[in-house]
Amino acid sequence: MLNFLNIPPEYELLVNLVFLAITGAIAWHGIRFRDDEGNGVFVHQLFGCIAGLFFFAVLFQDVLGIIQF
């Protein structure tokens, strides 16, 4: 997956785990964010859902190897 970055294969899992941590944090913050009145903000929820999709795609495809695209 990371051939275009010229990262050695032994570091691929580490890069994937760092990516999962970052996108997971973005997804969690985006989906759970509320304004001062307690309402969800559409843009935060949108980008949180997009980050969640990338999180699960990398998790299931690259880390766990359950699915293939």
N, CA, C and O atoms as CSV, one atom per row, in Angstrom:
chain,resi,resn,atom,element,x,y,z
A,1,MET,N,N,0.808,-1.182,0.000
A,1,MET,CA,C,0.000,0.000,0.000
A,1,MET,C,C,0.860,1.258,0.000
A,1,MET,O,O,0.503,2.243,-0.646
A,2,LEU,N,N,1.947,1.245,0.687
A,2,LEU,CA,C,2.759,2.451,0.845
A,2,LEU,C,C,3.935,2.493,-0.123
A,2,LEU,O,O,4.968,3.086,0.187
A,3,ASN,N,N,3.791,1.878,-1.280
A,3,ASN,CA,C,4.883,1.826,-2.242
A,3,ASN,C,C,5.277,3.208,-2.742
A,3,ASN,O,O,6.459,3.458,-2.978
A,4,PHE,N,N,4.319,4.108,-2.908
A,4,PHE,CA,C,4.620,5.433,-3.429
A,4,PHE,C,C,5.399,6.290,-2.437
A,4,PHE,O,O,5.983,7.298,-2.836
A,5,LEU,N,N,5.426,5.924,-1.161
A,5,LEU,CA,C,6.174,6.666,-0.149
A,5,LEU,C,C,7.584,6.126,0.060
A,5,LEU,O,O,8.377,6.724,0.787
A,6,ASN,N,N,7.898,5.000,-0.572
A,6,ASN,CA,C,9.200,4.336,-0.421
A,6,ASN,C,C,9.511,4.001,1.034
A,6,ASN,O,O,10.647,4.155,1.481
A,7,ILE,N,N,8.500,3.541,1.771
A,7,ILE,CA,C,8.671,3.118,3.156
A,7,ILE,C,C,8.955,1.619,3.155
A,7,ILE,O,O,8.235,0.856,2.510
A,8,PRO,N,N,9.992,1.190,3.865
A,8,PRO,CA,C,10.298,-0.243,3.919
A,8,PRO,C,C,9.122,-1.043,4.507
A,8,PRO,O,O,8.389,-0.531,5.353
A,9,PRO,N,N,8.944,-2.275,4.070
A,9,PRO,CA,C,7.801,-3.085,4.527
A,9,PRO,C,C,7.761,-3.299,6.039
A,9,PRO,O,O,6.681,-3.468,6.605
A,10,GLU,N,N,8.917,-3.296,6.701
A,10,GLU,CA,C,8.899,-3.533,8.149
A,10,GLU,C,C,8.296,-2.362,8.923
A,10,GLU,O,O,7.932,-2.528,10.087
A,11,TYR,N,N,8.182,-1.186,8.307
A,11,TYR,CA,C,7.581,-0.027,8.965
A,11,TYR,C,C,6.128,0.198,8.558
A,11,TYR,O,O,5.484,1.130,9.038
A,12,GLU,N,N,5.617,-0.646,7.682
A,12,GLU,CA,C,4.257,-0.444,7.181
A,12,GLU,C,C,3.219,-0.552,8.296
A,12,GLU,O,O,2.284,0.248,8.339
A,13,LEU,N,N,3.362,-1.516,9.190
A,13,LEU,CA,C,2.412,-1.657,10.290
A,13,LEU,C,C,2.470,-0.445,11.210
A,13,LEU,O,O,1.429,0.038,11.656
A,14,LEU,N,N,3.655,0.048,11.497
A,14,LEU,CA,C,3.791,1.223,12.355
A,14,LEU,C,C,3.112,2.444,11.724
A,14,LEU,O,O,2.399,3.179,12.406
A,15,VAL,N,N,3.329,2.656,10.438
A,15,VAL,CA,C,2.699,3.783,9.736
A,15,VAL,C,C,1.183,3.624,9.749
A,15,VAL,O,O,0.462,4.603,9.945
A,16,ASN,N,N,0.695,2.411,9.543
A,16,ASN,CA,C,-0.751,2.173,9.577
A,16,ASN,C,C,-1.329,2.443,10.962
A,16,ASN,O,O,-2.415,3.012,11.069
A,17,LEU,N,N,-0.634,2.051,12.014
A,17,LEU,CA,C,-1.126,2.289,13.373
A,17,LEU,C,C,-1.131,3.779,13.717
A,17,LEU,O,O,-2.051,4.261,14.378
A,18,VAL,N,N,-0.110,4.504,13.274
A,18,VAL,CA,C,-0.095,5.954,13.491
A,18,VAL,C,C,-1.255,6.595,12.731
A,18,VAL,O,O,-1.940,7.468,13.264
A,19,PHE,N,N,-1.477,6.163,11.488
A,19,PHE,CA,C,-2.595,6.673,10.699
A,19,PHE,C,C,-3.925,6.381,11.388
A,19,PHE,O,O,-4.808,7.238,11.420
A,20,LEU,N,N,-4.074,5.173,11.940
A,20,LEU,CA,C,-5.309,4.817,12.634
A,20,LEU,C,C,-5.516,5.685,13.869
A,20,LEU,O,O,-6.641,6.099,14.149
A,21,ALA,N,N,-4.457,5.963,14.604
A,21,ALA,CA,C,-4.580,6.801,15.799
A,21,ALA,C,C,-5.021,8.214,15.433
A,21,ALA,O,O,-5.885,8.791,16.093
A,22,ILE,N,N,-4.428,8.766,14.386
A,22,ILE,CA,C,-4.750,10.136,13.987
A,22,ILE,C,C,-6.172,10.221,13.428
A,22,ILE,O,O,-6.945,11.086,13.839
A,23,THR,N,N,-6.521,9.337,12.502
A,23,THR,CA,C,-7.864,9.405,11.913
A,23,THR,C,C,-8.935,9.021,12.933
A,23,THR,O,O,-10.053,9.535,12.883
A,24,GLY,N,N,-8.600,8.129,13.848
A,24,GLY,CA,C,-9.551,7.790,14.908
A,24,GLY,C,C,-9.834,8.974,15.812
A,24,GLY,O,O,-10.980,9.208,16.196
A,25,ALA,N,N,-8.787,9.726,16.154
A,25,ALA,CA,C,-8.973,10.921,16.985
A,25,ALA,C,C,-9.784,11.979,16.243
A,25,ALA,O,O,-10.651,12.623,16.834
A,26,ILE,N,N,-9.510,12.163,14.956
A,26,ILE,CA,C,-10.271,13.137,14.162
A,26,ILE,C,C,-11.739,12.713,14.068
A,26,ILE,O,O,-12.637,13.540,14.226
A,27,ALA,N,N,-11.978,11.440,13.815
A,27,ALA,CA,C,-13.348,10.945,13.710
A,27,ALA,C,C,-14.086,11.100,15.036
A,27,ALA,O,O,-15.234,11.545,15.061
A,28,TRP,N,N,-13.435,10.738,16.127
A,28,TRP,CA,C,-14.058,10.843,17.451
A,28,TRP,C,C,-14.416,12.295,17.763
A,28,TRP,O,O,-15.525,12.582,18.213
A,29,HIS,N,N,-13.478,13.205,17.524
A,29,HIS,CA,C,-13.731,14.619,17.801
A,29,HIS,C,C,-14.823,15.165,16.887
A,29,HIS,O,O,-15.715,15.881,17.345
A,30,GLY,N,N,-14.760,14.835,15.607
A,30,GLY,CA,C,-15.734,15.375,14.663
A,30,GLY,C,C,-17.144,14.906,14.923
A,30,GLY,O,O,-18.091,15.678,14.780
A,31,ILE,N,N,-17.298,13.658,15.303
A,31,ILE,CA,C,-18.635,13.118,15.527
A,31,ILE,C,C,-19.193,13.563,16.878
A,31,ILE,O,O,-20.396,13.793,17.008
A,32,ARG,N,N,-18.329,13.685,17.876
A,32,ARG,CA,C,-18.786,14.028,19.220
A,32,ARG,C,C,-18.846,15.536,19.501
A,32,ARG,O,O,-19.343,15.932,20.556
A,33,PHE,N,N,-18.364,16.374,18.604
A,33,PHE,CA,C,-18.295,17.815,18.843
A,33,PHE,C,C,-19.686,18.432,18.919
A,33,PHE,O,O,-20.564,18.107,18.119
A,34,ARG,N,N,-19.878,19.317,19.882
A,34,ARG,CA,C,-21.127,20.065,20.041
A,34,ARG,C,C,-20.791,21.537,20.230
A,34,ARG,O,O,-19.743,21.873,20.780
A,35,ASP,N,N,-21.680,22.418,19.773
A,35,ASP,CA,C,-21.459,23.847,19.991
A,35,ASP,C,C,-21.905,24.222,21.407
A,35,ASP,O,O,-22.233,23.350,22.212
A,36,ASP,N,N,-21.915,25.519,21.702
A,36,ASP,CA,C,-22.257,25.985,23.049
A,36,ASP,C,C,-23.679,25.648,23.461
A,36,ASP,O,O,-23.964,25.512,24.650
A,37,GLU,N,N,-24.560,25.513,22.504
A,37,GLU,CA,C,-25.959,25.189,22.792
A,37,GLU,C,C,-26.218,23.689,22.826
A,37,GLU,O,O,-27.339,23.269,23.110
A,38,GLY,N,N,-25.215,22.881,22.544
A,38,GLY,CA,C,-25.368,21.432,22.575
A,38,GLY,C,C,-25.781,20.810,21.262
A,38,GLY,O,O,-26.099,19.622,21.211
A,39,ASN,N,N,-25.782,21.594,20.198
A,39,ASN,CA,C,-26.160,21.074,18.885
A,39,ASN,C,C,-24.930,20.601,18.124
A,39,ASN,O,O,-23.844,21.162,18.261
A,40,GLY,N,N,-25.117,19.568,17.326
A,40,GLY,CA,C,-24.036,19.090,16.477
A,40,GLY,C,C,-23.787,20.050,15.322
A,40,GLY,O,O,-24.719,20.664,14.802
A,41,VAL,N,N,-22.531,20.176,14.926
A,41,VAL,CA,C,-22.167,21.044,13.810
A,41,VAL,C,C,-21.982,20.163,12.577
A,41,VAL,O,O,-21.222,19.195,12.605
A,42,PHE,N,N,-22.688,20.508,11.486
A,42,PHE,CA,C,-22.709,19.653,10.298
A,42,PHE,C,C,-21.313,19.395,9.741
A,42,PHE,O,O,-20.996,18.256,9.400
A,43,VAL,N,N,-20.471,20.423,9.640
A,43,VAL,CA,C,-19.145,20.255,9.032
A,43,VAL,C,C,-18.269,19.334,9.886
A,43,VAL,O,O,-17.524,18.514,9.349
A,44,HIS,N,N,-18.356,19.466,11.208
A,44,HIS,CA,C,-17.600,18.575,12.078
A,44,HIS,C,C,-18.061,17.134,11.907
A,44,HIS,O,O,-17.245,16.215,11.841
A,45,GLN,N,N,-19.367,16.945,11.837
A,45,GLN,CA,C,-19.897,15.597,11.672
A,45,GLN,C,C,-19.536,15.018,10.311
A,45,GLN,O,O,-19.239,13.829,10.200
A,46,LEU,N,N,-19.561,15.851,9.276
A,46,LEU,CA,C,-19.208,15.393,7.931
A,46,LEU,C,C,-17.768,14.895,7.888
A,46,LEU,O,O,-17.509,13.774,7.453
A,47,PHE,N,N,-16.830,15.730,8.341
A,47,PHE,CA,C,-15.433,15.326,8.294
A,47,PHE,C,C,-15.119,14.225,9.303
A,47,PHE,O,O,-14.205,13.430,9.087
A,48,GLY,N,N,-15.862,14.174,10.392
A,48,GLY,CA,C,-15.712,13.064,11.324
A,48,GLY,C,C,-16.121,11.745,10.695
A,48,GLY,O,O,-15.466,10.724,10.906
A,49,CYS,N,N,-17.199,11.759,9.922
A,49,CYS,CA,C,-17.637,10.541,9.226
A,49,CYS,C,C,-16.672,10.137,8.124
A,49,CYS,O,O,-16.429,8.948,7.920
A,50,ILE,N,N,-16.120,11.109,7.413
A,50,ILE,CA,C,-15.127,10.799,6.383
A,50,ILE,C,C,-13.889,10.186,7.016
A,50,ILE,O,O,-13.350,9.205,6.503
A,51,ALA,N,N,-13.433,10.755,8.128
A,51,ALA,CA,C,-12.280,10.191,8.833
A,51,ALA,C,C,-12.600,8.788,9.349
A,51,ALA,O,O,-11.739,7.908,9.334
A,52,GLY,N,N,-13.828,8.580,9.802
A,52,GLY,CA,C,-14.237,7.250,10.253
A,52,GLY,C,C,-14.202,6.227,9.134
A,52,GLY,O,O,-13.795,5.084,9.347
A,53,LEU,N,N,-14.627,6.630,7.939
A,53,LEU,CA,C,-14.566,5.719,6.792
A,53,LEU,C,C,-13.122,5.331,6.470
A,53,LEU,O,O,-12.830,4.158,6.238
A,54,PHE,N,N,-12.223,6.314,6.456
A,54,PHE,CA,C,-10.814,6.007,6.212
A,54,PHE,C,C,-10.246,5.123,7.319
A,54,PHE,O,O,-9.466,4.210,7.046
A,55,PHE,N,N,-10.632,5.390,8.567
A,55,PHE,CA,C,-10.167,4.585,9.698
A,55,PHE,C,C,-10.532,3.115,9.498
A,55,PHE,O,O,-9.676,2.235,9.587
A,56,PHE,N,N,-11.809,2.861,9.229
A,56,PHE,CA,C,-12.246,1.469,9.080
A,56,PHE,C,C,-11.714,0.828,7.801
A,56,PHE,O,O,-11.473,-0.379,7.780
A,57,ALA,N,N,-11.525,1.606,6.738
A,57,ALA,CA,C,-10.953,1.048,5.508
A,57,ALA,C,C,-9.523,0.578,5.736
A,57,ALA,O,O,-9.161,-0.522,5.319
A,58,VAL,N,N,-8.712,1.393,6.388
A,58,VAL,CA,C,-7.323,1.003,6.663
A,58,VAL,C,C,-7.285,-0.137,7.674
A,58,VAL,O,O,-6.492,-1.067,7.528
A,59,LEU,N,N,-8.126,-0.074,8.686
A,59,LEU,CA,C,-8.147,-1.137,9.690
A,59,LEU,C,C,-8.486,-2.487,9.071
A,59,LEU,O,O,-7.769,-3.465,9.280
A,60,PHE,N,N,-9.581,-2.543,8.307
A,60,PHE,CA,C,-10.024,-3.832,7.771
A,60,PHE,C,C,-9.202,-4.309,6.582
A,60,PHE,O,O,-9.056,-5.515,6.385
A,61,GLN,N,N,-8.668,-3.400,5.792
A,61,GLN,CA,C,-7.927,-3.814,4.607
A,61,GLN,C,C,-6.448,-4.020,4.908
A,61,GLN,O,O,-5.916,-5.094,4.627
A,62,ASP,N,N,-5.779,-3.037,5.463
A,62,ASP,CA,C,-4.326,-3.090,5.597
A,62,ASP,C,C,-3.841,-3.750,6.876
A,62,ASP,O,O,-2.838,-4.463,6.862
A,63,VAL,N,N,-4.539,-3.523,7.979
A,63,VAL,CA,C,-4.071,-4.075,9.261
A,63,VAL,C,C,-4.603,-5.485,9.486
A,63,VAL,O,O,-3.830,-6.400,9.772
A,64,LEU,N,N,-5.905,-5.669,9.360
A,64,LEU,CA,C,-6.485,-6.984,9.621
A,64,LEU,C,C,-6.525,-7.879,8.389
A,64,LEU,O,O,-6.554,-9.102,8.527
A,65,GLY,N,N,-6.527,-7.307,7.194
A,65,GLY,CA,C,-6.550,-8.091,5.964
A,65,GLY,C,C,-7.841,-8.823,5.712
A,65,GLY,O,O,-7.847,-9.860,5.049
A,66,ILE,N,N,-8.950,-8.298,6.236
A,66,ILE,CA,C,-10.251,-8.967,6.096
A,66,ILE,C,C,-10.849,-8.732,4.716
A,66,ILE,O,O,-11.415,-9.652,4.126
A,67,ILE,N,N,-10.732,-7.520,4.195
A,67,ILE,CA,C,-11.324,-7.193,2.897
A,67,ILE,C,C,-10.249,-6.736,1.931
A,67,ILE,O,O,-9.157,-6.345,2.342
A,68,GLN,N,N,-10.566,-6.787,0.637
A,68,GLN,CA,C,-9.675,-6.318,-0.411
A,68,GLN,C,C,-10.467,-5.443,-1.373
A,68,GLN,O,O,-11.587,-5.787,-1.749
A,69,PHE,N,N,-9.894,-4.319,-1.771
A,69,PHE,CA,C,-10.536,-3.444,-2.746
A,69,PHE,C,C,-9.833,-3.592,-4.055
A,69,PHE,O,O,-10.206,-2.943,-5.033
